Amino acid sequence: MSVTPPPTYSPGPLDGAAADLKQALTQATAPIAAKHLNVENPVPVNVFNYTGAVFDNDEEYEYAEFLGGTAVHQTPALGVEVRGVKLQQLSKAALDDLALLVAERGVVVFRKQTDLTIEEQLAVGAHWGPRYIADHSVGDPVHVHATTGVPRREGLEHVHVVYADKGARPDPTAFAKIELFHSDVTYELQPPGPTLLRNLVTPDLGGDTLFSSGAAVFSSFSPPYQRYLESLSAVHSGHEQARGARGAGQHVRREPIETVHPIVRVCPSTGIKSVFVNAGFTRRIVGVPKAESDHVLSFLHEQFAVNHDFAWRVKWEKDDVAIWDNRVVNHSALFDFWPERRHAVRVTPQAERPESVAEYEARTGTKAKDWLEERYKAIGIVKPALDAGVGKKERGFKD
């Protein structure tokens, strides 16, 4: 589906919309300077630890005060809703705590961030990016998208514009619903970590976003299948995205790349294993026959879409900011609001180069964790083993 970017990051009247949107296609056509790309040389990123600035005990923040506001869990697998807190007022220590909370819970939504400016949104993202502990001449803290429109105002090339209106009618022949679940720009050498999306214009009905936990997906598999997946890597490609942009008459800021990442990565902040594939960018598994690769990837994509107990459906309100960790969740926007307008701006800090389980354990000397095992451990339960194949199981619905 082609989504046309608007000429500016802030919403405005739709008078003369067709001309304005056509003009927007020509914006930011010049290549972004090489220092912004960060696709060849990995730069270090901060591994966040609790500072105590927000929560005294990292196991007891459900329904907790959050710097004068409230933080409420949404599902067992993921999601926290925060009210009564202004993002731009958080200290650096509180932002460190928030980054770890996002890594643990997958997605955190801050309601009613009415006063947040785009510069302040960028500053939060930059705090979480590589430059936070790197020399300012190395890399760039916030991702610059390879194809999509950026605001016309100078200095905002790091802002990714999300926009759809009556001119962007959904095309059901383009993608199956399962194919819409993705993690952002995973073809990059250092794909994003905690990512901020602020909704500026929200449809009256629809336009929700589904988030699904890759950690919960991994935990749902049998130990032999988990070990098999841990041994695999896959190719992530930006070529299709670039071809789609060119086909829609939009600009391509730099030539597409392909990168190999582990199918199971470990979040360095939590040590939790997570499935790291998506239909948007993952093309094939390295070193296995095509039939096997297609079957495994199709199965994994399906698990993100069909396991509703691993998901949280976020209903947006104007000026909400969702922060999700692209390392541990996939997401899918719903395009059920056409012909209404949806307008949002995304800031996308880059994270570390994905580490496999073997790489993480060799580097840290510690064993990577299973999300469900850790959840059960916290309440004093051992993760149940699967059946031993003895006896007959009846399959009768109770309802």
C-alpha positions, 0 to 999 in steps of 0.5 A: 500500500502506498502511503503518501507523506505530508509536507510538514510534521505538524497537522494542517488544513486539508485544503489543496491537499492533493497538490500539497501531498504531490509536492511532498513526494519531492521533499528530502530527495537529496542523499543524507550525509554518510555520517547518518547511515551507520550501516557498516561500522557498529558503534556501542550502545548503552545497556540500561540498568535500573537507577532507582529514579522511577521504581524502587523495586523492579518487580513491583511497578504494577499499578505503581506511581510513576513520578507522580503519575500511574503505570498500569500493566495491560496484559501478562505478556506485554504492555504498560499504560502511563498517565499523568507523566510528561516525557520531556520532564524525565531525568536522564536516570528516569529515561534509563529506567524507562528504557529497561521497562520498555525492554521488559514489557515490550511497549509502554504508552504515555497518554496525553503528551500534548506539550511534547515538541518534536525536538523533545521527542528527538532528544528522548530518542537520542538519549537511547541511541549509540551516541549516548556513550559514543563520541559525537563524531561516531555514528548517529543516535537516531535512525534516518529512514532510507525511503520515507518522507521527512519533515520539510523543516531543516534539522528534522531528517531523523523524523519518520513521518507516518501519514495516511488519508483518503488518498491512501486507500488500503489494497487487500491484494498487496499484503495478507494480514499476517505479512503486516506484522513487522519490526522496523527496518530490521535490514539495518546492521544495528536495527532499532531498540526503543522507538517512539511514535506520537499520534498527531491526528487520530481517526474517530474509529479504528487505526489501532496498533497490534503489538506481539511479543517475540519473547512470548513466541519463543517461550511457547515452543518445545525445547528441541525446537527452541534449540533448533531456532537458536542455531539459525540466522536469516537474511533481512533485506531492504530491497523490496522496500526500495523497489516499492518506494520507487514504484510509487514515485517516492524518493530512495535516500540510499541504496538498499542493503541486506544483513544477516541476523540471528533468528533468536536474539538476546536483549542485552538489558534483560537477557531474555531470548526473543524470536527476531523475524518478520514478513516485511524484511526477513527473506530466507534462512541461511544454510537450509533448503528453501522449502525448509526456510519457507516453512519455518519462516511462515510458521514463525510469522503466523505465531506473532499474528495468531497468539492473542495472549502474546499481544496488546491492541493499543487504541490511540488517543490524540497526542499519545506516545507509544514507546516499543522495543523493536528488539522484542516485539513485532507490530501491525497497524490497522488500516480500517480507518480509511478514508479518515486521516492518521498522522504520526511522527516516529523517532527511531534510536538504533540499538546494538547489532543483534546477538545470538544466544551463543554470542550473548552467553560467550560475551557475558558468561551468563545463560540467556533466559526464557521469558515464561520461565522467568515469569513463573519463577517470579511467582514460585512456579516451575514452567510446566513440561509438555506431555510425555505422550502417554494416555489419550487427550480428549478435545472438547470445548467447554463453551 
